Amino acid sequence: MLTPESHPRNNLVPFELLGEIFSYISDDGPLHLRHALFVCRLWYQSVVNHSKLWCKIAVDEAFFRRFHHKSMVGRGERFLKLCISRSGDLPLHLVVSGRHVSLNSLVRLSHISNVLRLLARWQTPSAEYAVSHLESIRWRFSDDEEEISLFRTYFPAQLPRLKVLSIGSLFLQHHIRGNGLPFPQCPKLHEVHLIDHYDERHYFPKEDFARARLLDYTGSSRGWSRHDVACIGRFAALYTLVLRDVTPVEVPPQQGTLGATQVELLRLRILKTIGRVPSIIFYNLDAPALQTLQFQSNASGSDSLATFGTPPMIQTVQNLYLSVTVTGLRTRQEEQARRIEELLSACVLLERVYASVFIHERLVTRSLPANATLLLAPDFM
């Protein structure tokens, strides 16, 4: 009988290539590699000794399902220690999510506290604390006030290598402890994702955000407001701005949306809208260098064609993407067609129009602005 170690096929794949193959499995975190440890000695050595397989420190849905009981908190901590120790000096990626997993609040907070404490106190081979090796953070908050307290307690004053920050459902104004220390300084911050965001307290440092090149912003499920305009305005050096509205039905802007201050994004080249973003956002943006404008429908079929209008920044647009769905009602189809006509007329420097299949069929027989080319949108090719 052949054992895993004696089976000839297990030794045909080079050690380095195995590490590359396993890296695709470990995209969701090293916990998903646990079964490979028991196949054979070669696979075990390949998983354990490839540091890049352990760089994603994930306290997520899979982690909570694996260590779901209070008696398993210690086991979860030992696993997190293995991840950090085996990652060596490579950049780390922290993921905290699982807000919809049915789990005891105390167990959840214990796991989160453990991972933050380990990152803050664990010394890497280069004698630096592991937290300083964080290159990305993706944190989807629950409604527990203590979770925000942990988030603020364990992080140092600076995260020197952090490039990507993704924060979801952070409602600081609902928590008394929202008046404490600010978010750490992030001198290399390049990309920011704010999901279901609502921050009246300006918790994140304006100096670091002013250097970010990409912002992916999802408005609050409570509705957009002037606070969204103010938050976007902290990203003065943006090259790409993505605005998302994921609510299944249209939520009217909150009171106080009028009077929002004008936001200058002088370097903005790409503006992408997904779903129905309110007009207050567009009319308070000053982007004189905008080159690419994209409209995309969200899961419920809504888009921003009706709310975008023709603000001044449209005059410099060269590339227009119309990745939108066609609604069933004739009146809505006519309104959508009218909005598209207004856009095409206002884009005086337009060079390329990328359209979804049905929009493409409509525009084939239409005369586009001079020198403009009609193409099928990449999402529909």
Secondary structure, DSSP 8 states (H G I E B T S, - for coil): ---TTT-GGGGSS-HHHHHHHHHHHGGG-GGGGGGGGGT-HHHHHHHHH-GGGG-EEEESHHHHHHT-SGGGHHHHHHHHHHHHHHTTTS-EEEEE--TTS---HHHHHHHHHHHHHHHHH-B-TTS-BGGGGEEEEEEE--S-HHHHHHHHHHS-SB-TT--EEEEES-BGGG-GGGGS----B-TT--EEEEEEEB-SS--S-HHHHTT-SEEEEEE-TT---HHHHHHHTT-TT-SEEEEE---SS-----TT-TT---EE-TT--EEEEES---HHHHHTEE-TT--EEEEE--TTS--SHHHH---GGGGG--EEEEE----SSHHHHHHHHHHHHHHHHH-TT--EEEE-HHHHHHHHTS--STT-EEEE-GGG-
